[in-house]
Amino acid sequence: MGKELPQRLLRELLKNSKRSDRELAKVLKVSQPTITRTRQKLEKNGIIEDYTIIPNFKNMGFEIMAINFVKIRPKILSPDITERARKFIARFPNTIFASAGEGMGMTGVSISFYKNFTEYQKIVNQFRTEWKDLSEDFQSFVVVIGEGEFKRFSTAHLKDLSL
């Protein structure tokens, strides 16, 4: 199968994952069974994890996107604290990504959407209350959705990358 077809298929799926294997086969000039096998291999190998949409967040009623950064006290980082963080973040379906990491003196990051500033502030205050003994710092970069946007939020932009 080589590397070329899986990469081309992945690019096409990044453009629009709703297309059928038949449509993709036409575009890529191969048979539909070849596309089906290639797609299944990409799924089996974990290259494709989900098929989802990127909605218009503003039309969904969200006014704010926040990229939140936290610094957990290094002396207390443990598997128990990591599990506590997982359970805490799982309570908030508006958080679409959360991870440990490093940068800007912080050790964790999350990306969340909020209906309004009041909802954002409520959840930030909840975090500060529940994690006050474990965190040293909490900062947010707040975006008003639809204002000042230079490039819309979408994984479709990845289609142009060399994979």
FIMI-812936 format. One record per residue: residue in three letters; residue number from 0; x, y, z of N, C-alpha, C, CB in turn. Coordinates in pm, 1 decimal, decimal comma. Glycine has a CB too. Layout:
<atoms>
{'ALA'; NUM; {X; Y; Z}; {X; Y; Z}; {X; Y; Z}; {X; Y; Z}};
...
</atoms>
This chain:
<atoms>
{'MET'; 0; {82,3; -119,8; 0,0}; {0,0; 0,0; 0,0}; {86,3; 125,7; 0,0}; {-93,4; 0,1; 120,5}};
{'GLY'; 1; {205,4; 117,8; 59,0}; {294,4; 233,3; 60,4}; {243,6; 341,2; 154,0}; {310,2; 289,5; -79,5}};
{'LYS'; 2; {319,6; 450,3; 160,1}; {283,5; 561,2; 248,5}; {197,9; 665,7; 178,8}; {408,1; 626,5; 303,2}};
{'GLU'; 3; {206,0; 670,6; 47,8}; {139,5; 779,1; -24,2}; {-12,7; 774,4; -11,1}; {177,7; 774,2; -170,2}};
{'LEU'; 4; {-75,5; 659,6; -34,5}; {-221,8; 651,7; -28,8}; {-275,4; 683,4; 111,4}; {-268,4; 512,3; -71,8}};
{'PRO'; 5; {-221,2; 626,0; 217,8}; {-273,3; 662,5; 350,8}; {-262,9; 812,5; 378,7}; {-198,2; 585,6; 458,9}};
{'GLN'; 6; {-154,0; 875,1; 336,9}; {-138,5; 1019,7; 358,7}; {-238,9; 1098,7; 276,8}; {3,5; 1064,4; 323,6}};
{'ARG'; 7; {-258,8; 1057,6; 151,5}; {-356,2; 1126,8; 66,5}; {-497,7; 1109,0; 122,0}; {-348,7; 1074,0; -78,9}};
{'LEU'; 8; {-528,7; 987,0; 168,2}; {-659,9; 961,8; 226,4}; {-680,8; 1044,7; 352,4}; {-676,5; 813,4; 257,7}};
{'LEU'; 9; {-581,2; 1048,3; 437,0}; {-591,2; 1127,8; 559,5}; {-616,0; 1274,8; 527,6}; {-463,7; 1113,0; 643,4}};
{'ARG'; 10; {-547,1; 1328,5; 428,8}; {-568,8; 1468,3; 388,1}; {-713,0; 1490,2; 342,3}; {-471,1; 1507,4; 275,2}};
{'GLU'; 11; {-763,6; 1397,2; 263,6}; {-901,5; 1409,9; 215,3}; {-1000,5; 1401,8; 331,4}; {-932,7; 1300,2; 111,2}};
{'LEU'; 12; {-975,2; 1314,3; 426,9}; {-1063,5; 1303,7; 543,2}; {-1055,8; 1428,5; 630,7}; {-1027,8; 1180,1; 625,6}};
{'LEU'; 13; {-939,2; 1491,3; 637,9}; {-927,6; 1616,4; 712,5}; {-1009,7; 1726,3; 647,3}; {-781,5; 1659,3; 722,8}};
{'LYS'; 14; {-1019,1; 1724,4; 515,0}; {-1101,5; 1822,9; 444,3}; {-1248,7; 1801,2; 475,4}; {-1077,6; 1815,0; 292,4}};
{'ASN'; 15; {-1290,4; 1671,5; 475,1}; {-1431,2; 1640,8; 495,3}; {-1444,6; 1491,7; 525,3}; {-1516,1; 1680,8; 370,5}};
{'SER'; 16; {-1463,5; 1458,1; 650,5}; {-1470,2; 1316,4; 689,1}; {-1607,9; 1255,2; 665,4}; {-1432,8; 1300,8; 835,1}};
{'LYS'; 17; {-1702,8; 1334,2; 616,6}; {-1836,6; 1282,5; 588,9}; {-1843,5; 1204,1; 457,8}; {-1935,9; 1396,6; 585,0}};
{'ARG'; 18; {-1746,0; 1222,6; 371,4}; {-1752,3; 1158,4; 239,8}; {-1743,9; 1006,3; 251,5}; {-1639,3; 1210,2; 149,9}};
{'SER'; 19; {-1815,9; 941,0; 163,6}; {-1816,5; 794,9; 161,2}; {-1685,6; 742,6; 102,5}; {-1936,9; 742,2; 79,9}};
{'ASP'; 20; {-1660,0; 614,3; 127,6}; {-1541,9; 550,9; 68,7}; {-1549,6; 555,2; -83,5}; {-1528,3; 405,1; 117,4}};
{'ARG'; 21; {-1669,2; 544,7; -137,9}; {-1687,4; 551,5; -283,7}; {-1644,0; 689,1; -337,6}; {-1836,0; 523,4; -321,1}};
{'GLU'; 22; {-1688,4; 797,0; -269,9}; {-1649,7; 931,8; -312,1}; {-1498,4; 951,0; -300,8}; {-1723,2; 1037,7; -227,6}};
{'LEU'; 23; {-1442,6; 904,2; -192,3}; {-1298,0; 917,6; -171,2}; {-1220,3; 838,7; -276,2}; {-1259,3; 869,9; -29,9}};
{'ALA'; 24; {-1269,5; 721,9; -311,2}; {-1203,2; 640,0; -413,6}; {-1198,4; 713,6; -546,5}; {-1275,6; 505,2; -430,7}};
{'LYS'; 25; {-1307,5; 782,1; -580,4}; {-1310,1; 860,2; -705,6}; {-1204,6; 969,6; -703,7}; {-1449,4; 922,3; -728,0}};
{'VAL'; 26; {-1200,4; 1044,5; -594,9}; {-1106,0; 1156,5; -582,7}; {-961,7; 1106,5; -586,7}; {-1131,2; 1234,6; -452,0}};
{'LEU'; 27; {-935,5; 994,7; -519,9}; {-799,3; 943,1; -508,8}; {-762,4; 845,1; -620,0}; {-781,5; 876,1; -375,6}};
{'LYS'; 28; {-860,1; 816,3; -706,1}; {-836,6; 731,0; -823,8}; {-787,8; 590,4; -787,8}; {-735,3; 797,1; -915,0}};
{'VAL'; 29; {-857,4; 532,0; -689,5}; {-834,0; 392,1; -651,7}; {-970,9; 328,3; -630,4}; {-743,3; 380,3; -521,6}};
{'SER'; 30; {-974,5; 198,7; -605,6}; {-1102,1; 130,4; -585,3}; {-1158,8; 160,3; -446,2}; {-1085,0; -21,2; -604,2}};
{'GLN'; 31; {-1290,5; 145,7; -434,7}; {-1356,1; 165,9; -305,6}; {-1306,9; 65,8; -201,3}; {-1507,6; 154,6; -321,2}};
{'PRO'; 32; {-1287,5; -64,1; -234,8}; {-1234,3; -156,7; -133,6}; {-1093,8; -116,2; -85,1}; {-1230,0; -299,0; -190,6}};
{'THR'; 33; {-1014,0; -59,1; -174,5}; {-880,4; -12,8; -133,8}; {-892,4; 99,5; -31,4}; {-799,1; 35,4; -256,5}};
{'ILE'; 34; {-985,6; 191,2; -54,2}; {-1008,0; 300,5; 41,5}; {-1056,2; 244,2; 174,5}; {-1110,8; 402,5; -14,2}};
{'THR'; 35; {-1150,4; 150,6; 170,4}; {-1203,0; 91,5; 294,2}; {-1091,7; 23,9; 373,2}; {-1314,5; -10,0; 262,7}};
{'ARG'; 36; {-1007,3; -54,3; 306,4}; {-894,8; -121,8; 375,2}; {-797,0; -19,0; 432,2}; {-820,1; -217,5; 277,6}};
{'THR'; 37; {-768,2; 84,8; 355,2}; {-673,3; 187,0; 400,1}; {-728,1; 261,7; 521,1}; {-642,2; 286,0; 286,3}};
{'ARG'; 38; {-855,0; 297,9; 515,7}; {-918,3; 367,5; 628,3}; {-915,2; 278,7; 752,8}; {-1064,8; 407,2; 593,5}};
{'GLN'; 39; {-949,5; 150,0; 737,4}; {-949,0; 57,6; 851,4}; {-809,0; 43,8; 911,0}; {-1001,5; -80,2; 808,7}};
{'LYS'; 40; {-707,8; 42,6; 825,2}; {-569,9; 32,6; 873,8}; {-531,3; 159,0; 951,2}; {-472,1; 9,8; 755,7}};
{'LEU'; 41; {-573,4; 275,6; 901,8}; {-546,5; 400,6; 972,6}; {-614,8; 400,9; 1109,6}; {-594,0; 521,2; 889,0}};
{'GLU'; 42; {-735,9; 347,1; 1115,1}; {-807,7; 338,1; 1243,2}; {-739,4; 238,2; 1336,2}; {-955,1; 297,2; 1220,3}};
{'LYS'; 43; {-704,7; 120,9; 1283,7}; {-641,4; 15,9; 1364,5}; {-507,7; 62,4; 1422,1}; {-620,6; -110,7; 1280,2}};
{'ASN'; 44; {-432,2; 138,8; 1342,8}; {-300,8; 188,1; 1386,7}; {-310,8; 313,3; 1474,4}; {-213,9; 218,1; 1265,5}};
{'GLY'; 45; {-432,4; 358,8; 1502,1}; {-449,7; 473,8; 1591,1}; {-421,0; 607,9; 1526,7}; {-362,2; 458,3; 1709,3}};
{'ILE'; 46; {-406,7; 611,9; 1396,3}; {-384,1; 740,2; 1329,5}; {-516,3; 817,1; 1323,4}; {-325,2; 719,2; 1185,9}};
{'ILE'; 47; {-625,7; 745,3; 1301,3}; {-759,4; 804,6; 1311,1}; {-821,4; 751,9; 1439,6}; {-849,3; 770,2; 1184,6}};
{'GLU'; 48; {-852,2; 843,6; 1532,3}; {-913,2; 804,4; 1659,5}; {-1063,2; 828,6; 1660,9}; {-848,5; 879,8; 1773,8}};
{'ASP'; 49; {-1107,9; 938,5; 1600,0}; {-1248,4; 977,0; 1603,3}; {-1287,2; 1039,6; 1470,8}; {-1276,3; 1074,3; 1719,3}};
{'TYR'; 50; {-1414,9; 1037,3; 1444,4}; {-1473,6; 1116,0; 1336,3}; {-1567,6; 1213,4; 1404,8}; {-1548,9; 1025,5; 1228,2}};
{'THR'; 51; {-1543,5; 1339,9; 1386,1}; {-1623,5; 1438,6; 1456,4}; {-1641,3; 1561,7; 1368,8}; {-1558,5; 1476,3; 1591,0}};
{'ILE'; 52; {-1707,8; 1659,9; 1422,5}; {-1729,8; 1785,2; 1351,6}; {-1661,5; 1897,7; 1427,3}; {-1881,0; 1814,1; 1334,5}};
{'ILE'; 53; {-1638,7; 2007,0; 1359,8}; {-1596,2; 2130,5; 1426,2}; {-1714,4; 2226,2; 1410,6}; {-1460,0; 2190,8; 1363,6}};
{'PRO'; 54; {-1789,5; 2246,8; 1516,6}; {-1908,1; 2332,4; 1504,6}; {-1871,5; 2480,6; 1504,1}; {-2005,3; 2303,7; 1618,8}};
{'ASN'; 55; {-1968,5; 2561,6; 1471,6}; {-1954,6; 2705,9; 1488,6}; {-1989,9; 2733,3; 1634,9}; {-2047,8; 2788,5; 1387,3}};
{'PHE'; 56; {-1888,1; 2755,9; 1717,1}; {-1908,5; 2768,1; 1861,4}; {-1998,3; 2885,8; 1897,3}; {-1775,1; 2782,6; 1931,6}};
{'LYS'; 57; {-1985,7; 2995,2; 1823,6}; {-2070,0; 3112,3; 1850,0}; {-2216,7; 3078,9; 1825,0}; {-2026,7; 3231,7; 1762,0}};
{'ASN'; 58; {-2245,4; 3008,4; 1713,9}; {-2383,0; 2969,7; 1684,6}; {-2436,4; 2867,8; 1784,4}; {-2392,3; 2913,6; 1544,4}};
{'MET'; 59; {-2348,3; 2798,1; 1853,0}; {-2389,9; 2704,2; 1958,5}; {-2423,0; 2777,8; 2088,9}; {-2279,0; 2599,7; 1984,0}};
{'GLY'; 60; {-2391,0; 2906,2; 2094,1}; {-2421,3; 2984,1; 2213,8}; {-2302,0; 3012,8; 2302,8}; {-2523,4; 2914,0; 2292,8}};
{'PHE'; 61; {-2182,1; 2977,6; 2257,7}; {-2062,3; 3008,3; 2336,4}; {-2010,5; 3147,1; 2299,4}; {-1952,1; 2901,1; 2313,6}};
{'GLU'; 62; {-1976,8; 3225,0; 2401,2}; {-1920,7; 3358,2; 2379,1}; {-1770,2; 3361,5; 2403,6}; {-1989,7; 3459,4; 2469,1}};
{'ILE'; 63; {-1722,5; 3267,8; 2485,4}; {-1582,7; 3273,8; 2529,9}; {-1514,0; 3139,2; 2512,4}; {-1574,8; 3317,9; 2676,7}};
{'MET'; 64; {-1390,2; 3144,6; 2465,5}; {-1300,6; 3029,4; 2469,6}; {-1184,7; 3072,0; 2559,2}; {-1251,2; 2985,0; 2323,5}};
{'ALA'; 65; {-1147,1; 2986,2; 2652,4}; {-1036,5; 3018,0; 2742,1}; {-931,2; 2908,6; 2735,1}; {-1086,5; 3035,6; 2886,8}};
{'ILE'; 66; {-807,5; 2952,7; 2722,8}; {-694,2; 2861,5; 2735,5}; {-639,8; 2887,1; 2875,0}; {-583,3; 2883,8; 2621,5}};
{'ASN'; 67; {-656,5; 2787,9; 2961,3}; {-622,2; 2802,3; 3102,7}; {-490,3; 2732,7; 3132,9}; {-733,9; 2745,6; 3191,6}};
{'PHE'; 68; {-408,8; 2797,6; 3211,1}; {-278,7; 2743,5; 3250,8}; {-273,5; 2734,9; 3402,7}; {-161,6; 2831,4; 3196,1}};
{'VAL'; 69; {-219,5; 2624,5; 3454,1}; {-209,0; 2606,3; 3598,1}; {-67,8; 2558,1; 3632,5}; {-316,3; 2505,6; 3649,3}};
{'LYS'; 70; {-22,8; 2599,0; 3748,4}; {103,8; 2547,1; 3800,8}; {71,3; 2473,4; 3930,4}; {210,0; 2663,1; 3824,8}};
{'ILE'; 71; {90,3; 2341,9; 3926,9}; {69,0; 2258,6; 4045,5}; {199,9; 2255,7; 4123,9}; {22,1; 2112,6; 4006,5}};
{'ARG'; 72; {189,5; 2259,7; 4254,4}; {309,7; 2255,0; 4338,0}; {389,9; 2128,5; 4304,9}; {272,1; 2258,5; 4489,8}};
{'PRO'; 73; {516,2; 2143,1; 4264,5}; {594,0; 2026,9; 4219,2}; {612,0; 1919,3; 4324,6}; {728,2; 2071,7; 4173,2}};
{'LYS'; 74; {617,7; 1956,6; 4449,6}; {642,4; 1857,8; 4554,9}; {524,8; 1762,9; 4574,8}; {673,1; 1928,1; 4685,3}};
{'ILE'; 75; {407,7; 1801,9; 4526,2}; {291,5; 1716,7; 4550,1}; {245,0; 1641,9; 4425,2}; {178,3; 1799,7; 4603,7}};
{'LEU'; 76; {313,6; 1660,1; 4313,0}; {274,0; 1587,3; 4192,1}; {288,7; 1437,7; 4216,6}; {359,3; 1631,5; 4069,4}};
{'SER'; 77; {182,2; 1365,3; 4193,8}; {180,8; 1221,2; 4218,3}; {70,7; 1159,3; 4133,0}; {159,1; 1189,2; 4370,4}};
{'PRO'; 78; {69,7; 1027,1; 4122,0}; {-41,0; 962,0; 4049,8}; {-178,3; 994,4; 4110,7}; {-20,2; 810,4; 4048,8}};
{'ASP'; 79; {-184,8; 1010,6; 4242,3}; {-311,8; 1044,2; 4307,1}; {-360,5; 1183,2; 4265,1}; {-296,8; 1037,7; 4459,9}};
{'ILE'; 80; {-268,9; 1277,7; 4257,0}; {-305,1; 1414,2; 4216,0}; {-345,9; 1414,5; 4068,8}; {-186,6; 1512,9; 4240,0}};
{'THR'; 81; {-275,4; 1336,5; 3987,5}; {-310,3; 1325,2; 3845,7}; {-451,3; 1268,9; 3831,3}; {-208,2; 1235,5; 3770,8}};
{'GLU'; 82; {-484,3; 1167,0; 3907,5}; {-618,4; 1108,3; 3902,6}; {-722,7; 1208,4; 3951,9}; {-624,2; 979,2; 3987,0}};
{'ARG'; 83; {-690,1; 1282,5; 4054,0}; {-782,8; 1385,7; 4105,1}; {-808,1; 1491,3; 3997,4}; {-725,5; 1452,9; 4234,1}};
{'ALA'; 84; {-703,3; 1527,7; 3924,6}; {-718,6; 1625,5; 3816,0}; {-808,8; 1569,7; 3706,2}; {-580,6; 1664,0; 3757,3}};
{'ARG'; 85; {-789,2; 1443,0; 3670,4}; {-875,2; 1379,7; 3568,0}; {-1022,0; 1383,3; 3609,8}; {-831,3; 1233,3; 3543,1}};
{'LYS'; 86; {-1048,3; 1349,9; 3734,4}; {-1186,0; 1348,6; 3783,8}; {-1245,0; 1490,1; 3787,0}; {-1191,6; 1285,8; 3924,0}};
{'PHE'; 87; {-1163,3; 1587,0; 3827,0}; {-1210,8; 1725,5; 3831,4}; {-1248,1; 1772,2; 3690,7}; {-1103,0; 1818,7; 3892,7}};
{'ILE'; 88; {-1160,3; 1753,7; 3595,4}; {-1182,2; 1804,3; 3459,6}; {-1296,1; 1730,1; 3390,4}; {-1054,0; 1791,8; 3376,8}};
{'ALA'; 89; {-1318,7; 1602,8; 3426,4}; {-1427,3; 1524,6; 3366,7}; {-1565,0; 1582,3; 3400,8}; {-1419,1; 1379,6; 3413,5}};
{'ARG'; 90; {-1572,8; 1660,6; 3505,2}; {-1699,5; 1721,8; 3545,6}; {-1741,9; 1835,3; 3452,5}; {-1688,6; 1773,9; 3687,6}};
{'PHE'; 91; {-1653,1; 1876,1; 3362,6}; {-1680,5; 1993,2; 3279,7}; {-1678,9; 1956,5; 3131,2}; {-1578,0; 2104,0; 3308,2}};
{'PRO'; 92; {-1795,1; 1925,0; 3074,7}; {-1799,3; 1888,3; 2932,6}; {-1761,0; 2003,4; 2839,7}; {-1937,5; 1839,4; 2896,8}};
{'ASN'; 93; {-1760,0; 2124,7; 2890,2}; {-1719,3; 2239,6; 2808,7}; {-1567,7; 2244,7; 2790,0}; {-1768,1; 2369,7; 2872,9}};
{'THR'; 94; {-1493,6; 2162,9; 2863,3}; {-1348,5; 2153,8; 2846,1}; {-1321,0; 2047,6; 2741,4}; {-1275,9; 2120,2; 2981,3}};
{'ILE'; 95; {-1259,9; 2091,6; 2628,8}; {-1237,7; 1998,8; 2517,9}; {-1098,1; 1939,3; 2516,3}; {-1263,0; 2068,3; 2387,9}};
{'PHE'; 96; {-1007,6; 1994,0; 2597,2}; {-871,2; 1941,9; 2604,0}; {-811,3; 1979,4; 2737,7}; {-783,9; 1995,8; 2487,5}};
{'ALA'; 97; {-736,9; 1887,5; 2797,8}; {-664,2; 1915,4; 2921,6}; {-544,3; 1822,5; 2927,5}; {-755,7; 1897,6; 3047,7}};
{'SER'; 98; {-429,8; 1877,0; 2970,6}; {-308,0; 1796,1; 2973,7}; {-205,8; 1856,7; 3068,4}; {-248,3; 1782,8; 2833,1}};
{'ALA'; 99; {-119,2; 1769,3; 3117,0}; {1,2; 1816,0; 3185,5}; {98,5; 1860,8; 3078,0}; {64,2; 1703,9; 3277,5}};
{'GLY'; 100; {191,0; 1945,4; 3113,6}; {290,3; 1992,7; 3018,6}; {383,1; 2091,9; 3086,2}; {223,1; 2056,4; 2896,2}};
{'GLU'; 101; {462,0; 2159,8; 3006,9}; {555,6; 2258,6; 3061,2}; {563,6; 2378,5; 2969,1}; {695,4; 2197,0; 3081,1}};
{'GLY'; 102; {570,4; 2495,1; 3027,4}; {588,7; 2617,2; 2952,0}; {537,0; 2735,6; 3030,1}; {519,5; 2608,2; 2817,4}};
{'MET'; 103; {603,3; 2847,4; 3017,3}; {565,7; 2972,1; 3084,9}; {557,6; 2953,9; 3236,6}; {431,2; 3022,7; 3031,4}};
{'GLY'; 104; {633,3; 2857,6; 3288,0}; {632,8; 2831,6; 3430,8}; {511,1; 2753,6; 3478,4}; {640,6; 2960,0; 3504,4}};
{'MET'; 105; {430,3; 2702,7; 3384,3}; {308,5; 2630,5; 3418,9}; {326,4; 2481,5; 3393,1}; {188,6; 2684,6; 3339,3}};
{'THR'; 106; {240,4; 2399,7; 3455,4}; {252,6; 2254,4; 3441,6}; {127,4; 2187,6; 3385,7}; {285,2; 2193,9; 3574,6}};
{'GLY'; 107; {24,4; 2266,4; 3356,3}; {-98,3; 2210,5; 3300,8}; {-171,0; 2311,7; 3215,4}; {-189,2; 2161,7; 3411,6}};
{'VAL'; 108; {-250,8; 2261,2; 3121,9}; {-325,3; 2347,7; 3030,9}; {-461,0; 2285,2; 3001,4}; {-246,2; 2371,3; 2899,6}};
{'SER'; 109; {-559,8; 2369,9; 2977,5}; {-690,2; 2322,7; 2931,9}; {-748,6; 2425,0; 2835,5}; {-786,4; 2298,3; 3052,0}};
{'ILE'; 110; {-836,0; 2375,5; 2748,1}; {-908,5; 2462,8; 2655,0}; {-1056,1; 2438,6; 2680,1}; {-869,4; 2434,8; 2503,3}};
{'SER'; 111; {-1127,8; 2546,9; 2706,8}; {-1269,1; 2535,6; 2743,0}; {-1352,2; 2642,0; 2673,5}; {-1286,6; 2546,4; 2894,4}};
{'PHE'; 112; {-1481,2; 2612,4; 2657,5}; {-1577,0; 2706,4; 2599,2}; {-1681,9; 2740,5; 2703,7}; {-1643,4; 2647,4; 2471,3}};
{'TYR'; 113; {-1725,9; 2867,0; 2704,1}; {-1820,9; 2914,5; 2803,7}; {-1930,2; 2996,5; 2736,9}; {-1749,7; 2997,7; 2911,6}};
{'LYS'; 114; {-2052,6; 2985,4; 2789,7}; {-2167,0; 3060,4; 2736,5}; {-2149,2; 3210,9; 2757,8}; {-2297,6; 3013,0; 2802,9}};
{'ASN'; 115; {-2083,4; 3248,1; 2869,3}; {-2063,7; 3390,1; 2899,4}; {-1953,3; 3403,8; 3003,9}; {-2196,2; 3456,1; 2949,8}};
{'PHE'; 116; {-1918,8; 3528,5; 3034,3}; {-1810,0; 3553,1; 3127,6}; {-1846,1; 3507,2; 3269,0}; {-1774,1; 3701,2; 3128,0}};
{'THR'; 117; {-1973,3; 3516,6; 3305,7}; {-2016,6; 3473,2; 3439,0}; {-1991,4; 3324,0; 3457,9}; {-2166,0; 3504,8; 3460,5}};
{'GLU'; 118; {-2025,8; 3244,4; 3355,0}; {-2002,0; 3099,7; 3362,5}; {-1852,0; 3070,4; 3373,0}; {-2062,1; 3028,2; 3238,8}};
{'TYR'; 119; {-1771,6; 3140,6; 3293,5}; {-1625,9; 3125,1; 3298,7}; {-1575,5; 3154,8; 3440,4}; {-1556,7; 3219,0; 3195,3}};
{'GLN'; 120; {-1616,2; 3268,1; 3494,5}; {-1568,8; 3310,2; 3626,3}; {-1610,8; 3211,0; 3735,2}; {-1622,0; 3450,0; 3659,4}};
{'LYS'; 121; {-1731,3; 3155,7; 3723,1}; {-1780,5; 3057,7; 3820,8}; {-1690,2; 2933,8; 3823,8}; {-1925,9; 3016,9; 3787,6}};
{'ILE'; 122; {-1654,2; 2883,8; 3706,0}; {-1571,3; 2763,3; 3699,8}; {-1428,2; 2793,4; 3744,3}; {-1571,3; 2705,3; 3557,1}};
{'VAL'; 123; {-1376,0; 2910,1; 3709,9}; {-1242,4; 2948,5; 3756,2}; {-1241,2; 2956,4; 3908,8}; {-1199,1; 3084,6; 3694,0}};
{'ASN'; 124; {-1342,9; 3016,7; 3965,5}; {-1351,4; 3026,0; 4111,8}; {-1363,2; 2887,8; 4176,3}; {-1471,0; 3113,0; 4152,5}};
{'GLN'; 125; {-1436,9; 2799,3; 4111,5}; {-1449,1; 2662,5; 4161,4}; {-1313,0; 2594,0; 4162,4}; {-1548,7; 2582,1; 4075,9}};
{'PHE'; 126; {-1236,7; 2611,4; 4052,3}; {-1102,7; 2554,1; 4047,3}; {-1016,9; 2611,6; 4159,8}; {-1037,1; 2580,7; 3910,2}};
{'ARG'; 127; {-1016,6; 2742,4; 4173,5}; {-932,2; 2807,4; 4274,9}; {-968,3; 2761,5; 4415,8}; {-945,3; 2959,8; 4265,2}};
{'THR'; 128; {-1095,4; 2737,5; 4440,0}; {-1139,1; 2690,0; 4572,2}; {-1095,2; 2545,8; 4596,9}; {-1292,0; 2700,9; 4585,0}};
{'GLU'; 129; {-1123,6; 2458,7; 4499,8}; {-1095,5; 2315,9; 4518,4}; {-947,2; 2281,2; 4508,9}; {-1171,4; 2235,8; 4416,5}};
{'TRP'; 130; {-869,3; 2363,5; 4441,6}; {-727,9; 2333,4; 4419,3}; {-634,0; 2432,8; 4488,9}; {-699,0; 2332,1; 4270,7}};
{'LYS'; 131; {-686,0; 2514,0; 4580,2}; {-604,5; 2618,4; 4642,9}; {-481,5; 2564,3; 4715,8}; {-689,0; 2696,7; 4739,6}};
{'ASP'; 132; {-490,8; 2445,5; 4774,1}; {-377,7; 2389,3; 4847,9}; {-277,2; 2318,7; 4756,5}; {-428,0; 2292,1; 4952,8}};
{'LEU'; 133; {-315,8; 2295,8; 4631,4}; {-230,9; 2218,9; 4540,0}; {-171,0; 2302,0; 4427,3}; {-309,9; 2106,5; 4481,0}};
{'SER'; 134; {-226,7; 2419,4; 4402,9}; {-177,9; 2498,9; 4290,4}; {-108,3; 2625,4; 4336,8}; {-292,2; 2534,5; 4197,7}};
{'GLU'; 135; {-8,9; 2665,5; 4258,6}; {65,3; 2788,8; 4287,9}; {14,9; 2905,4; 4204,4}; {214,6; 2768,4; 4263,1}};
{'ASP'; 136; {-35,8; 2875,7; 4083,5}; {-75,0; 2983,5; 3994,0}; {-180,7; 2932,8; 3897,3}; {47,1; 3039,2; 3917,5}};
{'PHE'; 137; {-266,2; 3022,9; 3852,2}; {-367,4; 2993,4; 3751,0}; {-381,3; 3117,3; 3664,3}; {-505,4; 2952,6; 3815,8}};
{'GLN'; 138; {-367,8; 3099,7; 3533,8}; {-379,7; 3210,5; 3439,2}; {-466,2; 3166,1; 3321,6}; {-239,2; 3257,8; 3390,2}};
{'SER'; 139; {-533,1; 3261,0; 3258,6}; {-614,9; 3230,4; 3140,9}; {-585,5; 3329,2; 3030,2}; {-764,8; 3232,6; 3175,8}};
{'PHE'; 140; {-595,4; 3278,4; 2908,7}; {-598,7; 3362,6; 2790,0}; {-741,4; 3349,9; 2739,1}; {-489,8; 3319,5; 2679,9}};
{'VAL'; 141; {-817,4; 3458,7; 2744,5}; {-959,6; 3456,2; 2713,4}; {-982,9; 3515,6; 2575,1}; {-1040,7; 3533,0; 2820,1}};
{'VAL'; 142; {-1060,3; 3442,4; 2493,3}; {-1092,7; 3485,4; 2357,5}; {-1243,0; 3506,3; 2348,4}; {-1044,0; 3381,2; 2251,4}};
{'VAL'; 143; {-1283,9; 3622,4; 2299,9}; {-1424,7; 3643,3; 2269,6}; {-1446,0; 3582,5; 2131,3}; {-1465,5; 3797,8; 2274,6}};
{'ILE'; 144; {-1530,0; 3480,3; 2124,4}; {-1548,1; 3405,5; 2000,0}; {-1604,9; 3496,0; 1891,9}; {-1640,4; 3284,2; 2022,1}};
{'GLY'; 145; {-1539,8; 3491,7; 1776,0}; {-1584,5; 3571,0; 1661,8}; {-1521,9; 3708,2; 1652,1}; {-1730,5; 3586,2; 1666,8}};
{'GLU'; 146; {-1443,6; 3746,4; 1751,4}; {-1377,5; 3877,7; 1748,8}; {-1226,3; 3858,8; 1741,2}; {-1415,6; 3961,9; 1874,3}};
{'GLY'; 147; {-1164,5; 3926,1; 1648,7}; {-1019,3; 3923,6; 1638,2}; {-962,2; 3793,6; 1585,3}; {-960,5; 3951,1; 1769,9}};
{'GLU'; 148; {-1045,7; 3712,0; 1524,0}; {-1001,0; 3581,1; 1475,6}; {-920,3; 3595,6; 1346,8}; {-1121,6; 3488,1; 1452,5}};
{'PHE'; 149; {-802,6; 3535,2; 1343,7}; {-716,6; 3538,6; 1225,7}; {-727,2; 3410,4; 1143,7}; {-572,3; 3561,5; 1267,0}};
{'LYS'; 150; {-760,5; 3302,3; 1209,9}; {-775,1; 3173,6; 1143,4}; {-874,6; 3093,1; 1225,7}; {-636,8; 3098,4; 1128,9}};
{'ARG'; 151; {-977,4; 3041,6; 1161,4}; {-1080,6; 2971,1; 1236,6}; {-1027,0; 2840,4; 1294,6}; {-1201,8; 2943,4; 1147,3}};
{'PHE'; 152; {-1086,4; 2798,4; 1403,6}; {-1049,0; 2675,7; 1473,2}; {-1095,7; 2556,4; 1390,7}; {-1109,8; 2671,6; 1616,7}};
{'SER'; 153; {-1002,7; 2479,3; 1336,9}; {-1038,6; 2363,1; 1256,8}; {-918,0; 2273,6; 1236,1}; {-1096,4; 2406,1; 1122,0}};
{'THR'; 154; {-942,4; 2143,6; 1236,7}; {-835,3; 2049,7; 1203,5}; {-817,2; 2039,4; 1052,4}; {-864,8; 1911,2; 1262,8}};
{'ALA'; 155; {-909,1; 2095,2; 974,5}; {-898,7; 2090,6; 827,8}; {-770,3; 2157,2; 778,4}; {-1020,5; 2158,8; 763,6}};
{'HIS'; 156; {-716,6; 2251,3; 854,6}; {-592,6; 2318,8; 814,4}; {-475,8; 2220,1; 804,8}; {-558,5; 2430,9; 914,0}};
{'LEU'; 157; {-483,1; 2111,1; 877,3}; {-374,6; 2011,9; 877,4}; {-361,3; 1938,6; 743,0}; {-398,0; 1910,2; 988,7}};
{'LYS'; 158; {-462,1; 1947,8; 659,0}; {-459,4; 1878,8; 529,6}; {-343,0; 1922,5; 444,0}; {-588,3; 1902,4; 454,9}};
{'ASP'; 159; {-289,9; 2042,0; 468,5}; {-182,4; 2096,4; 387,9}; {-43,5; 2060,7; 440,0}; {-196,1; 2244,3; 380,3}};
{'LEU'; 160; {-37,0; 1991,5; 553,1}; {91,4; 1950,7; 609,8}; {148,1; 1829,8; 536,1}; {76,1; 1919,0; 758,8}};
{'SER'; 161; {276,7; 1823,2; 532,9}; {342,9; 1703,0; 481,9}; {342,6; 1601,4; 593,8}; {489,2; 1732,8; 431,7}};
{'LEU'; 162; {275,4; 1490,9; 574,8}; {260,4; 1391,3; 682,9}; {365,3; 1283,4; 675,0}; {122,6; 1327,7; 678,3}};
</atoms>
